[in-house]
Every structure is written in C-alpha cells, then in structure tokens.
Amino acid sequence: MKHHYYLFSFSETVGVESRTVAATLGLQQQQVTQAAIERVRNSICKSSGAVLLAVSYLGHMTEEEFKG
C-alpha cells in the first residue's frame, strides 16, 4: 500500500539548550492535519512549546520504496 510521506521539522528549547528535531510520517491521505502534526510533535519533542519549522512532502510511495 502506498502512503504520502512527509518530513516534519521542529525547534524547541529545553532548559538552556535549543535544538532542532525532525521525523518522517507516512499518511494514507495527502492532507496534513493538526492531529498528524501533534502526533509527530508529541513523539519527538521534549517540550510542549516546540515550534513547527517546516513540513516537506517526500512523495507517494510504498514503505519499501521509502526505505530505499
């Protein structure tokens, strides 16, 4: 089954340290919802104040194609 793959990048400050984190997510639909953004943010960010920097569309492909 093919999914639409996206790369999400966030910036956050934890204590005195600022960092940028990123993660990929495959979705069945092409639309990126607030729920999808929150799911990624909650899985990779340590701070509730993390800011979304960018969402990049990687393509419509199978998991095997994505993993290359």
C-alpha positions as a printed Julia matrix, in Angstrom:
68×3 Matrix{Float64}:
  0.0    0.0    0.0
  1.28   3.47  -0.89
  1.43   6.33   1.6
  2.19  10.03   1.33
  5.46  10.61   3.21
  6.33  13.86   4.97
  9.31  15.22   6.9
  8.4   17.39   9.91
 10.99  19.72  11.5
 10.58  21.35  14.9
 12.61  23.75  17.03
 12.43  23.61  20.8
 14.18  24.89  23.89
 14.75  22.52  26.79
 16.29  24.34  29.74
 19.03  26.46  28.2
 19.56  24.19  25.2
 17.93  24.89  21.83
 17.66  22.05  19.37
 16.1   21.12  16.06
 14.46  17.73  15.65
 12.87  16.01  12.67
 10.8   12.93  11.9
  9.06  11.32   8.97
  5.47  10.14   8.84
  3.54   8.19   6.2
 -0.13   9.09   5.81
 -2.86   7.42   3.76
 -4.3   10.79   2.74
 -2.36  13.68   1.21
 -3.69  16.26   3.67
 -1.6   17.0    6.77
 -3.97  17.54   9.69
 -3.38  19.22  13.04
 -3.73  15.77  14.62
 -0.85  14.44  12.48
  1.35  17.4   13.43
  0.58  16.91  17.13
  1.27  13.16  16.86
  4.75  13.84  15.45
  5.43  16.69  17.91
  4.47  14.51  20.88
  6.63  11.63  19.68
  9.91  13.55  19.15
  9.78  16.76  21.2
 10.57  17.05  24.89
  8.97  20.48  25.23
  5.3   21.38  24.84
  6.47  24.71  23.4
  8.12  23.17  20.33
  7.58  25.2   17.15
  6.93  23.64  13.76
  9.57  24.92  11.31
  8.71  23.06   8.12
  6.76  20.24   6.52
  8.31  18.72   3.41
  6.48  16.36   1.07
  8.7   13.39   0.2
  6.37  11.58  -2.2
  3.7    8.92  -2.67
  5.33   5.52  -2.32
  5.33   2.13  -0.67
  7.21   1.59   2.59
  9.8   -0.43   0.67
 10.35   2.47  -1.75
 10.61   4.9    1.17
 13.2    2.81   2.97
 15.12   2.6   -0.34
